[in-house]
Amino acid sequence: MRYAKESTCLSDEFPAILHFPDIIGNSREIRQTLHLVAKVAPTACTTLILGETGTGKELIAKAIHDNSPRRSKTMVKVNCAALPANLIESELFGHERGSFTGAFERRIGKFELAHNGTLFLDEIGELPLELQVKLLRALQEKEIERIGGKGSTTVDTRIIAATNRDLEKEVAEGRFRADLYYRLNIFPINLPSLRNRRDDIPSLVHHFICKLTTRTGKEITTISKYALKQLMNYSWPGNIRELEHVIERSMLLAEDKLIHEIQLPSNKEHGQRKTTLMDFTLKTIEENERDHILNTLNYCKGRISGSHGAAEFLGVPPSTLSSKLKRLGIGKNHFVV
Ligand SMILES: Nc1ncnc2c1ncn2[C@@H]1O[C@H](COP(=O)(O)OP(=O)(O)OP(=O)(O)O)[C@@H](O)[C@H]1O
């Protein structure tokens, strides 16, 4: 009864009329995605958007922000892959004047800039380990500290993070902190790849042709059946971004108002690319052994013996593992504890 009353209040304050004008597509996959977006947008819940490159992660982040009660405030973006570790810290949390060489002015970090709004952490999988701890602290305590600052500042920032990496694998291999992963993975949204939502290709093509008319100076009115078939059959490793670029190129190459044929990376080239994109690196057995032991140690947070220790997972007595570590020159500084 009480719950029902509370939820009535909520919907009175924030009517669930959601708009996704920029998101094209009506396939089952995209409808499922938008259903999740509609659920999470009105809340302040941390959201993790997962998907291959070019699937529209940033667009979905914007849709969440634009349909949230924070929409009148800004959505601030940080690309965690674009800057070296020391600069990302200042980018995220800001710094005081004189806190390090080159800090001539006080700088407000993106966390503070997004106060009452949304902070979009793009490519979160690339965030260096040492910053993952600081981010976790900021998320848990809702407080940030500028570099060189004397105290902390409380922030009310909604977090949306995105990555094209398999974060569970990153955690298992010691490149991403498990605690941060669980803190971010409260409401994951998996975006479908374009090859798994081919039904949307015709409407996306139409959308991009209209969008690119001014830029290309081409008014395309027709696309041949053959060209559409080519687009429907291609595997789209770069997803919607690749489709947009292919359409732009085809428009520029088109004679008159017709796109007759699409120039795609040939199947042969494409097939080759798939097989040469090696899922493994050539290594000696010893190098492989070393990497495997390191990954296991990372996973076990450096614990060698006992239940859920590395020795147990590797199926050897702890003494054998210890002498292997010595032989392979693996010390505590080689893995993350
Ligand atoms: N459903 C969609 N409808 C229309 N345009 C889309 C859609 N999804 C993506 N796009 C367009 O495709 C391009 C790539 O989208 P976006 O940058 O959001 O992808 P991303 O997953 O964040 O990429 P990356 O992982 O490389 O950062 C953008 O131009 C975006 O507007």
The ligand as a Gaussian input file, in Angstrom:
#p B3LYP/6-31G(d) Opt

LIG

0 1
 N       19.992000       4.051000     -33.431000
 C       20.659000       5.024000     -34.062000
 N       19.994000       5.863000     -34.864000
 C       20.649000       6.837000     -35.534000
 N       21.965000       7.060000     -35.448000
 C       22.669000       6.242000     -34.658000
 C       22.063000       5.203000     -33.906000
 N       22.999000       4.578000     -33.177000
 C       24.162000       5.198000     -33.463000
 N       23.975000       6.197000     -34.344000
 C       25.009000       7.087000     -34.898000
 O       26.175000       6.286000     -35.108000
 C       27.352000       7.004000     -34.739000
 C       28.097000       6.261000     -33.646000
 O       27.329000       6.301000     -32.451000
 P       28.013000       6.478000     -31.005000
 O       29.149000       7.447000     -31.086000
 O       26.925000       6.758000     -30.034000
 O       28.581000       5.010000     -30.849000
 P       29.501000       4.410000     -29.682000
 O       28.988000       3.045000     -29.417000
 O       29.538000       5.385000     -28.531000
 O       30.900000       4.337000     -30.394000
 P       32.377000       4.114000     -29.722000
 O       32.350000       2.828000     -28.949000
 O       33.289000       4.015000     -30.897000
 O       32.628000       5.324000     -28.855000
 C       26.895000       8.397000     -34.306000
 O       26.962000       9.266000     -35.409000
 C       25.434000       8.170000     -33.913000
 O       24.669000       9.332000     -34.038000

